[in-house]
Amino acid sequence: MGERKEMTRQINMSWNRFDNAARKLAKKIQNSKVKISSVYGNPRGGLILAVRLSHLLNVPLITETWKADVDTLFVDEIIDTGKQMKDFCENFKVATIWINPQASFIPDFYVLLKPHNSWIVFPWERK
């Protein structure tokens, strides 16, 4: 028998679902009582979430990593493998909407678990 290919399920995240997730994430951060002085977002996908969290948490958005301090929250929209964040953010608090449960890096804050064999399509990625 030949190899069985596993299907990849595409999950299209709407703007409404994104905003609801950002609000839940902000609430988790606020409830944690962790001091957040600013928010930095990964330029590709985390920047949009960082802008939203900046407004919800009422803290400044920074766009250069050299401006980050120990109270800067680093943000990305998803942590899939965790490789990128593992080395870059070990001294910072990290927040994301989606996390792959098998990731090598677990963020401090997240709201959704990525289902196995799925591909998340964010509203800003759709054509």
Residue frames as qw, qx, qy, qz and C-alpha x, y, z in Angstrom:
[[0.000, 0.887, 0.462, 0.000, 0.00, 0.00, 0.00],
 [0.360, 0.554, -0.032, 0.750, 1.10, 3.54, -0.67],
 [0.214, -0.120, -0.489, 0.837, 1.58, 6.20, 1.96],
 [0.081, -0.773, -0.627, -0.055, -1.56, 7.74, 3.29],
 [0.204, 0.338, -0.039, 0.918, -1.51, 11.52, 2.96],
 [0.146, -0.552, -0.638, 0.516, -3.01, 13.43, 5.83],
 [0.127, 0.778, 0.427, 0.443, -5.44, 16.16, 4.92],
 [0.253, -0.084, -0.270, 0.925, -4.66, 19.72, 5.95],
 [0.047, -0.777, -0.627, 0.005, -7.68, 21.57, 7.22],
 [0.226, 0.332, 0.032, 0.915, -7.76, 25.27, 6.47],
 [0.219, -0.700, -0.579, 0.356, -9.17, 27.53, 9.15],
 [0.200, 0.553, 0.203, 0.783, -10.16, 30.98, 7.90],
 [0.287, -0.476, -0.514, 0.653, -10.06, 33.42, 10.79],
 [0.101, 0.818, 0.411, 0.390, -12.46, 36.33, 10.37],
 [0.131, 0.497, -0.232, 0.826, -11.80, 39.89, 11.56],
 [0.629, -0.554, -0.027, -0.545, -14.52, 39.38, 14.17],
 [0.942, -0.248, -0.196, 0.116, -12.91, 36.21, 15.51],
 [0.582, 0.318, -0.265, 0.700, -9.51, 37.94, 15.49],
 [0.149, -0.579, 0.162, -0.785, -10.89, 40.85, 17.54],
 [0.816, -0.473, -0.085, -0.320, -12.61, 38.50, 20.00],
 [0.900, -0.044, -0.238, 0.362, -9.36, 36.55, 20.44],
 [0.349, 0.449, -0.238, 0.787, -7.36, 39.78, 20.91],
 [0.441, -0.607, 0.071, -0.658, -9.82, 40.91, 23.59],
 [0.929, -0.340, -0.138, -0.055, -9.55, 37.55, 25.40],
 [0.755, 0.191, -0.248, 0.576, -5.77, 37.74, 25.17],
 [0.048, 0.572, -0.192, 0.796, -5.73, 41.28, 26.59],
 [0.692, -0.560, -0.013, -0.456, -7.99, 40.17, 29.45],
 [0.940, -0.148, -0.210, 0.225, -5.65, 37.27, 30.28],
 [0.523, 0.350, -0.242, 0.738, -2.69, 39.64, 30.31],
 [0.245, -0.605, 0.112, -0.750, -4.52, 42.17, 32.51],
 [0.840, -0.454, -0.094, -0.282, -5.68, 39.46, 34.93],
 [0.864, 0.065, -0.314, 0.389, -2.13, 38.13, 35.26],
 [0.366, -0.920, -0.002, 0.141, -0.99, 41.43, 36.82],
 [0.736, -0.008, 0.216, 0.641, 2.24, 41.18, 34.78],
 [0.026, -0.793, 0.022, 0.608, 3.68, 44.65, 34.18],
 [0.614, 0.434, 0.467, 0.466, 3.62, 45.52, 30.47],
 [0.170, -0.640, 0.008, 0.750, 5.29, 48.81, 29.47],
 [0.348, 0.543, -0.385, -0.660, 5.07, 48.41, 25.68],
 [0.844, 0.228, 0.476, -0.093, 4.16, 45.96, 22.93],
 [0.063, 0.551, -0.643, -0.528, 6.30, 44.81, 20.02],
 [0.854, 0.284, 0.339, -0.274, 4.90, 42.74, 17.15],
 [0.560, -0.080, 0.668, 0.484, 6.69, 40.49, 14.72],
 [0.156, 0.420, -0.231, -0.864, 6.50, 42.60, 11.51],
 [0.152, -0.019, -0.835, -0.528, 4.89, 39.94, 9.32],
 [0.435, -0.458, -0.692, -0.349, 1.83, 38.86, 11.30],
 [0.460, -0.448, -0.588, 0.492, 2.34, 39.90, 14.88],
 [0.131, 0.037, -0.027, 0.990, 2.29, 43.62, 14.14],
 [0.390, -0.405, -0.437, -0.702, -1.47, 43.70, 13.57],
 [0.671, -0.507, -0.539, 0.056, -2.11, 41.91, 16.87],
 [0.492, -0.178, -0.312, 0.793, 0.45, 44.15, 18.61],
 [0.080, -0.264, -0.134, -0.952, -1.37, 47.28, 17.46],
 [0.581, -0.488, -0.467, -0.455, -4.68, 45.89, 18.75],
 [0.704, -0.409, -0.475, 0.333, -3.15, 44.86, 22.10],
 [0.320, 0.083, -0.161, 0.930, -1.46, 48.24, 22.41],
 [0.325, -0.386, -0.195, -0.841, -4.89, 49.87, 22.27],
 [0.730, -0.436, -0.470, -0.237, -6.58, 47.31, 24.53],
 [0.729, -0.328, -0.373, 0.471, -3.81, 47.42, 27.16],
 [0.040, -0.993, -0.065, -0.093, -3.28, 51.17, 26.78],
 [0.611, -0.548, 0.330, 0.467, 0.50, 50.86, 26.34],
 [0.269, 0.751, -0.356, -0.488, 2.73, 52.15, 23.54],
 [0.930, 0.314, 0.161, 0.099, 3.55, 50.12, 20.46],
 [0.233, -0.726, 0.495, 0.417, 7.25, 49.95, 19.65],
 [0.830, 0.539, -0.012, -0.145, 8.51, 49.07, 16.20],
 [0.462, 0.630, -0.586, 0.217, 12.23, 48.57, 16.86],
 [0.863, -0.282, -0.405, 0.109, 13.49, 45.72, 19.03],
 [0.495, 0.189, -0.387, 0.754, 16.30, 47.84, 20.43],
 [0.269, -0.449, 0.109, -0.845, 13.65, 49.94, 22.20],
 [0.782, -0.358, -0.464, -0.212, 12.34, 46.89, 24.07],
 [0.133, -0.537, 0.642, -0.531, 12.86, 46.60, 27.80],
 [0.041, 0.041, -0.976, 0.212, 12.18, 43.77, 30.26],
 [0.352, 0.376, 0.625, -0.586, 8.51, 44.81, 30.46],
 [0.410, 0.357, -0.419, -0.728, 7.93, 44.73, 26.68],
 [0.751, 0.170, 0.589, -0.245, 5.39, 42.17, 25.52],
 [0.037, 0.327, -0.741, -0.586, 6.49, 40.38, 22.32],
 [0.668, 0.346, 0.424, -0.504, 3.60, 39.37, 20.08],
 [0.088, 0.184, -0.798, -0.567, 3.06, 37.09, 17.10],
 [0.679, -0.004, -0.125, -0.724, -0.21, 35.84, 15.65],
 [0.979, -0.058, -0.109, -0.162, 0.76, 32.16, 15.92],
 [0.206, -0.617, 0.760, -0.005, 3.48, 30.02, 17.39],
 [0.898, 0.229, -0.235, -0.294, 3.70, 26.95, 15.22],
 [0.823, 0.164, -0.454, 0.299, 7.12, 25.31, 15.64],
 [0.561, -0.817, -0.073, 0.113, 8.34, 27.75, 18.28],
 [0.780, 0.052, 0.043, 0.622, 11.86, 27.96, 16.83],
 [0.234, 0.654, 0.091, 0.713, 11.68, 31.66, 16.00],
 [0.417, -0.790, -0.008, -0.450, 10.44, 32.74, 19.42],
 [0.896, -0.356, -0.174, 0.203, 12.49, 30.29, 21.49],
 [0.668, 0.026, -0.065, 0.741, 15.81, 32.03, 20.86],
 [0.132, 0.527, 0.145, 0.827, 14.54, 35.55, 20.34],
 [0.415, -0.616, -0.102, -0.662, 12.20, 35.97, 23.29],
 [0.678, -0.205, -0.660, 0.252, 13.55, 33.98, 26.20],
 [0.292, -0.138, -0.443, 0.837, 13.89, 37.14, 28.34],
 [0.283, -0.049, -0.075, -0.955, 10.51, 38.65, 27.48],
 [0.504, 0.298, 0.681, -0.440, 6.85, 37.90, 28.05],
 [0.068, 0.080, -0.734, -0.671, 5.25, 36.54, 24.86],
 [0.526, 0.357, 0.525, -0.566, 1.63, 36.54, 23.68],
 [0.096, 0.094, -0.766, -0.629, -0.05, 34.95, 20.68],
 [0.711, 0.020, -0.002, -0.703, -3.53, 34.07, 19.53],
 [0.962, 0.109, -0.175, -0.181, -2.80, 30.55, 18.28],
 [0.220, -0.622, 0.751, -0.027, -0.31, 27.98, 19.55],
 [0.774, 0.183, -0.584, -0.162, 0.59, 24.59, 18.18],
 [0.792, -0.561, 0.145, -0.194, 0.52, 22.27, 21.24],
 [0.939, -0.004, 0.058, 0.339, 3.68, 20.55, 19.93],
 [0.293, 0.879, -0.174, 0.333, 5.67, 23.81, 19.67],
 [0.720, 0.026, -0.417, 0.554, 9.12, 23.89, 21.25],
 [0.116, 0.087, -0.297, 0.944, 8.26, 27.23, 22.87],
 [0.196, -0.671, -0.715, -0.025, 5.17, 27.90, 24.95],
 [0.068, 0.534, -0.009, 0.843, 4.22, 31.58, 25.23],
 [0.010, -0.050, -0.635, 0.771, 3.17, 33.22, 28.46],
 [0.449, 0.400, 0.395, -0.694, -0.25, 34.09, 27.01],
 [0.129, 0.028, -0.771, -0.623, -2.36, 32.47, 24.27],
 [0.566, 0.100, 0.320, -0.753, -6.04, 31.83, 23.62],
 [0.873, 0.296, -0.022, -0.386, -6.46, 29.17, 20.91],
 [0.572, -0.316, 0.729, 0.203, -4.91, 25.74, 20.27],
 [0.435, 0.476, -0.518, -0.562, -4.14, 25.00, 16.63],
 [0.923, 0.037, 0.294, -0.244, -5.74, 21.70, 15.63],
 [0.557, -0.275, 0.691, 0.370, -3.47, 18.99, 14.26],
 [0.387, 0.214, 0.702, 0.558, -2.98, 19.17, 10.47],
 [0.162, 0.879, 0.443, -0.075, -4.50, 22.59, 10.14],
 [0.412, 0.182, 0.146, 0.881, -3.45, 25.79, 8.43],
 [0.053, -0.752, -0.444, 0.484, -4.62, 29.09, 9.89],
 [0.314, 0.450, 0.349, 0.760, -5.44, 31.84, 7.38],
 [0.157, -0.501, -0.389, 0.757, -5.65, 35.25, 9.00],
 [0.344, 0.817, 0.424, -0.183, -7.96, 37.97, 7.65],
 [0.054, 0.868, -0.280, -0.406, -5.03, 40.07, 6.40],
 [0.338, -0.316, 0.803, 0.375, -3.68, 37.10, 4.41],
 [0.548, 0.476, 0.687, -0.027, -6.76, 36.53, 2.26],
 [0.220, 0.000, 0.480, 0.850, -6.81, 37.71, -1.33]]
